[in-house]
Amino acid sequence: MVRKGLLAVVAIAVIGCSGVAPQKAVSGEPTSPAVGYELHVQAPHMMTDGSVGGPFHHYCKGISDKILQCLLFESTDPKAPLVGVEYFVAKDLTRKLPAIQWHRYFHDHKVEVATGRVQILDMPADQAAKVADVAAGTDGVIYHLWPHGQEFPDGTVTIPQSLGHKFTGFSDNK
């Protein structure tokens, strides 16, 4: 289960790294679903062909108390194309899946963070460590939409894994 306060930690991280308040309407609500992707994480992925891709720049925001979603880019260039999406989902949700489905599509962020390959950028190290600790309570699923080196996305969608992914097993093997 994701610890209470996932959104609080993410909100603190966002405020600490952006320095710019998200645009909001007079009501105080964001003006667009694109507002708030401020949490900046960098990590490589194990592509479906076995090669290492990235590192990818993940720009993330919480969309519920159990799900964080990230937009993936190959660089920080303002014109970088969106190449994928990753969801961080509370383990109490993902571990309800049949083990074979979980293992094929999801990876344990606790295992990924432990590899040392994940970097939480644009914030002080102590704050980044707290964000990583919360992320370790989630599993991830990645959808790559634009293969590296292609001129344009051709409709191919792949589901790569994190480096270090290994089946850890869990009790609810439906």
C-alpha positions as CSV (number, residue, x, y, z in Angstrom):
1,M,0.0,0.0,0.0
2,V,1.3,3.5,-0.8
3,R,1.9,5.4,2.4
4,K,-0.6,8.1,3.3
5,G,0.8,11.3,2.0
6,L,2.0,10.2,-1.4
7,L,0.5,13.3,-2.8
8,A,1.8,15.5,0.0
9,V,5.4,14.3,-0.7
10,V,4.9,14.8,-4.4
11,A,3.4,18.3,-3.8
12,I,6.3,19.2,-1.6
13,A,8.7,17.9,-4.2
14,V,7.0,19.9,-6.9
15,I,7.0,23.1,-4.9
16,G,10.6,22.6,-4.0
17,C,11.8,22.0,-7.6
18,S,9.8,24.3,-9.8
19,G,9.8,27.7,-8.2
20,V,6.8,28.5,-10.4
21,A,3.3,27.9,-9.3
22,P,1.2,25.9,-11.8
23,Q,-1.3,28.0,-13.7
24,K,-4.7,28.0,-12.1
25,A,-8.1,29.4,-12.8
26,V,-9.7,31.9,-10.5
27,S,-11.3,28.9,-8.7
28,G,-7.9,27.7,-7.8
29,E,-8.1,24.6,-10.0
30,P,-5.5,23.9,-12.7
31,T,-6.4,25.2,-16.1
32,S,-5.3,22.1,-18.0
33,P,-4.5,18.4,-17.4
34,A,-1.0,19.2,-18.6
35,V,-0.4,21.5,-15.5
36,G,1.7,20.0,-12.7
37,Y,4.1,17.6,-14.4
38,E,6.9,19.0,-12.3
39,L,8.5,16.0,-10.5
40,H,11.6,15.2,-12.7
41,V,12.9,11.7,-12.6
42,Q,15.6,10.2,-14.8
43,A,16.0,6.5,-15.4
44,P,17.0,4.0,-18.1
45,H,14.7,1.3,-19.4
46,M,15.3,-2.2,-20.6
47,M,13.8,-2.1,-24.1
48,T,11.8,-5.1,-25.5
49,D,14.7,-6.0,-27.7
50,G,17.0,-6.4,-24.7
51,S,18.9,-3.1,-25.3
52,V,19.2,-0.3,-22.7
53,G,17.3,2.8,-23.7
54,G,17.5,6.3,-22.3
55,P,18.0,7.5,-19.7
56,F,14.5,8.9,-20.1
57,H,13.3,12.1,-18.4
58,H,10.1,11.4,-16.6
59,Y,7.9,14.4,-15.7
60,C,5.4,13.2,-13.2
61,K,2.3,14.3,-11.2
62,G,-0.1,12.5,-9.0
63,I,-3.6,11.9,-10.4
64,S,-4.9,10.1,-7.3
65,D,-3.7,8.9,-3.9
66,K,-2.6,5.6,-5.6
67,I,-1.4,6.6,-9.1
68,L,1.3,8.9,-10.3
69,Q,1.6,9.3,-14.1
70,C,4.7,10.4,-16.0
71,L,5.4,11.8,-19.4
72,L,8.6,10.4,-20.9
73,F,11.1,12.3,-23.1
74,E,14.6,11.3,-24.3
75,S,16.0,14.8,-23.4
76,T,15.1,18.0,-21.5
77,D,15.0,20.0,-24.8
78,P,11.7,22.0,-24.8
79,K,11.0,20.6,-28.3
80,A,11.7,17.0,-27.3
81,P,8.9,14.7,-28.5
82,L,6.9,12.7,-26.0
83,V,8.1,9.1,-26.4
84,G,6.2,7.3,-23.7
85,V,4.1,7.2,-20.5
86,E,4.8,5.5,-17.2
87,Y,2.4,4.9,-14.4
88,F,3.4,4.4,-10.8
89,V,0.6,2.4,-9.2
90,A,0.2,1.4,-5.5
91,K,1.2,-2.2,-4.9
92,D,-2.1,-3.0,-3.2
93,L,-3.7,-2.5,-6.7
94,T,-1.2,-4.1,-9.0
95,R,-0.6,-7.1,-6.8
96,K,-4.2,-8.1,-7.4
97,L,-3.3,-9.0,-11.0
98,P,-2.4,-12.6,-11.9
99,A,1.4,-13.0,-11.3
100,I,2.1,-13.8,-14.9
101,Q,0.4,-10.5,-16.0
102,W,2.2,-8.5,-13.3
103,H,5.6,-9.9,-14.2
104,R,5.2,-9.3,-17.9
105,Y,4.1,-5.7,-17.7
106,F,5.0,-4.3,-14.3
107,H,8.2,-3.8,-12.3
108,D,8.8,-3.2,-8.7
109,H,10.0,0.4,-8.0
110,K,11.7,-0.8,-4.8
111,V,13.9,-3.0,-6.9
112,E,14.5,-0.3,-9.5
113,V,15.4,2.4,-6.9
114,A,17.8,0.0,-5.2
115,T,19.8,-0.4,-8.5
116,G,21.0,3.2,-8.1
117,R,20.1,4.0,-11.7
118,V,17.1,6.2,-10.8
119,Q,17.8,9.9,-10.2
120,I,15.3,12.4,-8.9
121,L,16.4,15.7,-10.3
122,D,15.8,19.4,-9.5
123,M,15.5,19.1,-5.8
124,P,17.8,18.7,-2.7
125,A,19.1,15.2,-2.0
126,D,17.2,14.8,1.2
127,Q,13.9,15.7,-0.5
128,A,14.7,13.4,-3.4
129,A,15.4,10.5,-1.0
130,K,11.9,11.0,0.5
131,V,10.3,10.9,-3.0
132,A,12.3,7.8,-3.8
133,D,11.1,6.1,-0.6
134,V,7.4,6.8,-1.6
135,A,8.0,5.6,-5.1
136,A,9.5,2.4,-3.8
137,G,5.9,1.6,-2.5
138,T,4.7,1.4,-6.1
139,D,5.0,-0.7,-9.2
140,G,5.5,0.7,-12.6
141,V,4.2,0.0,-16.1
142,I,5.8,1.7,-19.1
143,Y,4.3,2.3,-22.6
144,H,6.8,3.5,-25.2
145,L,5.0,5.2,-28.1
146,W,7.8,6.5,-30.4
147,P,10.7,4.1,-31.1
148,H,14.2,5.7,-30.8
149,G,15.6,6.9,-34.1
150,Q,12.3,6.8,-36.0
151,E,11.2,9.9,-37.9
152,F,7.7,9.7,-36.4
153,P,5.6,7.4,-34.2
154,D,4.2,4.6,-36.4
155,G,1.7,3.1,-34.0
156,T,4.1,0.6,-32.5
157,V,3.7,0.5,-28.7
158,T,6.2,-1.5,-26.6
159,I,6.2,-2.2,-22.9
160,P,9.8,-2.2,-21.7
161,Q,10.9,-2.9,-18.2
162,S,13.2,-1.3,-15.6
163,L,16.8,-2.3,-15.4
164,G,17.0,-4.7,-12.5
165,H,13.5,-6.1,-13.0
166,K,13.1,-9.5,-11.5
167,F,10.2,-11.5,-10.4
168,T,9.9,-11.1,-6.7
169,G,6.7,-13.0,-6.2
170,F,3.8,-12.0,-4.1
171,S,1.1,-13.7,-2.2
172,D,-1.9,-13.0,-4.4
173,N,-1.1,-15.2,-7.4
174,K,-4.5,-15.4,-9.1
